[in-house]
Amino acid sequence: MSHDLKMPLLSISGYARILESTDYGWSVQETRKFASIMNEKSFYMIKLLEELTLTFRLKNQALPVAKEQIDINEFIRHIVIQENEKTY
């Protein structure tokens, strides 16, 4: 887990330092590329933390479960129809 969080954070930090440097004038294209990578790494970390939070909540039974009765035949029919529509 530590590695999964550390690597994208180091990448974000590295690109931030590059952009912060006054030793070189970055082009708009380079700046956008760095920003895109930073955004991608940030998104990855957010998703990872959301999964970690969900895992913690499930493990500690802290996730409220809302049960409801459904017609299983209708439910399956709806899923099959949705999957068929995605293939076209």
N, C-alpha and C positions, 0 to 999 in steps of 0.2 A: 504494500500500500504506500509506504514511504517513497519508494522509487516512482510509482505512478503519479504521485503528486509533485515530487521534487523535479523530475525531468522537464515537464512543461513549464514549471515555475522558473527554472534556470534558463530555459529558452526565452521566456518572456522578459526576464531580467536582462539577459544578454542583448536582446534586440533593443530594449529601452536604453541601455548604456550606449549602444551604437548610435542611436538616434540623438542621444544627449550630447555626444562628442562634438566638439567644435573643430576637430582636426580635419574633418572632411565635409564637404557640402553635398548632401544626398540629393539625388534627383527626385522628382515627384514619383516616378515609377518605382524607384528603390524604396522610398518612404512608404508607398502604398503596399509594396510587397512585404515589408517588415510589419506593417500594421495588420495585414491580412494574416500573417503567421502568428502574431501575438493574439489576434482575435480567435483564431482556430485553437490555439493552446488554451486560452481562457475558457472557451466553450467546452473543451474536453474536461478541464478541471471542474467546471460547474456541474457537468453531467456526472462525473465521478463522485463528487461530494453529494449530489442528490441520491445516487445509488447507495452510498455509504449511509446516509441518513435513513433511507428506506430500509436498508438491511438492519440497522440498529433498532428502528421502530418495530419491524417484524419480529426480530429476535426477542425484544422485550415486551411483546404483545401490546405495544402502544399505538397500534394502528386501528382505528375504529372500523369495524366491519358492518356494513349495511346489508342485511339479508332481505331478499324479497322473493316471492314466489313468481315463477314465470312458466309459460307454456314452452316446454323444451322443444317441441316440434316446430313451433313458430320461430323460436330463437335460432335453431339450426337452419331452418329455411331461409331466414334473413341473412345469415352468415354466408350460406352457399350462393345466394343471389348477389351479395356484395362481391364475393370472390370472382364470380363469373363476369361481373361488370368491369372489374379491374383488368381482366385479360383482354378486353376488347379495346 
